[in-house]
Amino acid sequence: MEPPLRREGVGEKGVEWKLSREPTEICNPLCRYFRCARKALNFRRNPPWCNWVNAPCTGYKCPYAQCVQVKMLPDGRCGLFVKRKTKESFEILKSPFKAETVDRVRKKLDKFGL
């Protein structure tokens, strides 16, 4: 027998999620950006109640959970709190054309005033 759902839950990686109106590290049903695609979320109850399954809302685990800002990651974390690991590196691209060809094209463009 499973214990009853509580106000606070534990995410997949052991990170606790708390019900809060402000965005938190783990997506929660009270967040101002959280939406139910079925429009079945009832906020008048504590915890928020899903009228679709007639049970407490499971938050990011629900297949109908959406983020208005499109920041919810597949593991339930909020993209607003995630920092990028990769840095953009700009590489100097070499032209596939020979240097002579580039010079000829530049001269022709100069003739036309471009």
C-alpha positions as CSV (number, residue, x, y, z in Angstrom):
1,M,0.0,0.0,0.0
2,E,1.4,3.4,-1.0
3,P,1.5,6.2,1.5
4,P,-0.9,9.1,0.7
5,L,0.4,12.0,-1.4
6,R,1.8,14.8,0.6
7,R,2.2,18.5,-0.2
8,E,5.8,18.1,-0.9
9,G,7.2,15.4,-3.1
10,V,10.6,13.9,-4.1
11,G,11.8,14.2,-7.7
12,E,13.5,11.4,-9.6
13,K,17.0,12.4,-8.5
14,G,16.0,12.8,-4.8
15,V,15.5,16.5,-5.1
16,E,12.5,17.7,-3.1
17,W,9.9,19.8,-4.8
18,K,7.7,22.2,-2.9
19,L,4.5,23.9,-3.8
20,S,5.3,27.5,-4.6
21,R,3.8,30.2,-6.7
22,E,7.3,31.2,-7.8
23,P,9.3,29.0,-10.1
24,T,11.4,26.4,-8.2
25,E,14.2,24.0,-9.3
26,I,11.6,21.2,-9.8
27,C,8.4,22.0,-11.6
28,N,5.4,22.1,-9.4
29,P,1.6,22.5,-10.0
30,L,1.3,25.8,-8.2
31,C,4.0,27.6,-10.3
32,R,2.6,30.5,-12.2
33,Y,3.9,29.1,-15.5
34,F,2.5,25.5,-14.9
35,R,-0.6,24.6,-17.0
36,C,-2.7,21.5,-17.4
37,A,-3.4,20.7,-21.1
38,R,-6.7,19.1,-20.1
39,K,-7.7,22.2,-18.0
40,A,-8.5,19.9,-15.2
41,L,-6.5,21.4,-12.4
42,N,-8.4,22.7,-9.4
43,F,-6.3,25.1,-7.2
44,R,-9.0,25.4,-4.5
45,R,-7.9,22.2,-2.8
46,N,-4.7,21.6,-1.0
47,P,-2.7,19.9,-2.7
48,P,-3.9,21.0,-6.2
49,W,-6.5,18.5,-7.4
50,C,-6.7,16.9,-10.9
51,N,-10.3,16.5,-11.9
52,W,-9.2,14.4,-14.8
53,V,-8.1,11.4,-12.6
54,N,-9.8,12.6,-9.4
55,A,-6.5,12.6,-7.5
56,P,-3.9,15.1,-6.4
57,C,-1.9,16.6,-9.3
58,T,1.4,14.8,-9.9
59,G,3.0,17.9,-11.4
60,Y,5.7,17.3,-14.0
61,K,5.1,13.5,-14.0
62,C,1.7,14.1,-15.7
63,P,1.6,13.7,-19.5
64,Y,-0.6,16.8,-19.7
65,A,1.8,19.1,-17.7
66,Q,3.0,22.1,-19.6
67,C,5.1,25.2,-19.0
68,V,3.9,28.5,-20.4
69,Q,7.6,29.6,-20.8
70,V,8.5,26.2,-22.4
71,K,11.2,25.7,-19.8
72,M,10.2,22.4,-18.3
73,L,12.8,19.7,-19.0
74,P,12.0,16.0,-19.4
75,D,13.2,15.1,-16.0
76,G,11.0,17.7,-14.3
77,R,13.6,20.4,-13.7
78,C,12.9,24.0,-14.5
79,G,15.0,25.4,-17.4
80,L,15.1,28.8,-15.7
81,F,17.5,27.4,-13.0
82,V,19.7,25.4,-15.4
83,K,23.0,26.9,-16.5
84,R,24.5,25.9,-19.8
85,K,27.5,23.6,-19.7
86,T,28.7,24.2,-23.2
87,K,30.3,27.4,-24.3
88,E,29.8,28.7,-27.8
89,S,33.1,28.6,-29.8
90,F,33.4,30.6,-33.0
91,E,35.6,28.9,-35.5
92,I,37.1,30.7,-38.4
93,L,35.6,29.1,-41.5
94,K,37.9,28.6,-44.4
95,S,36.4,29.5,-47.7
96,P,36.0,26.5,-50.1
97,F,37.1,28.8,-53.0
98,K,40.6,29.5,-54.0
99,A,42.1,32.9,-53.0
100,E,42.4,33.9,-56.7
101,T,38.7,33.3,-57.3
102,V,37.8,35.4,-54.3
103,D,40.0,38.3,-55.6
104,R,38.4,38.1,-59.1
105,V,34.9,38.3,-57.6
106,R,35.8,41.2,-55.4
107,K,37.2,43.1,-58.5
108,K,34.0,42.5,-60.5
109,L,31.9,43.6,-57.6
110,D,34.0,46.8,-57.2
111,K,33.3,47.5,-60.9
112,F,29.6,47.4,-60.3
113,G,29.9,49.5,-57.1
114,L,28.8,46.8,-54.7
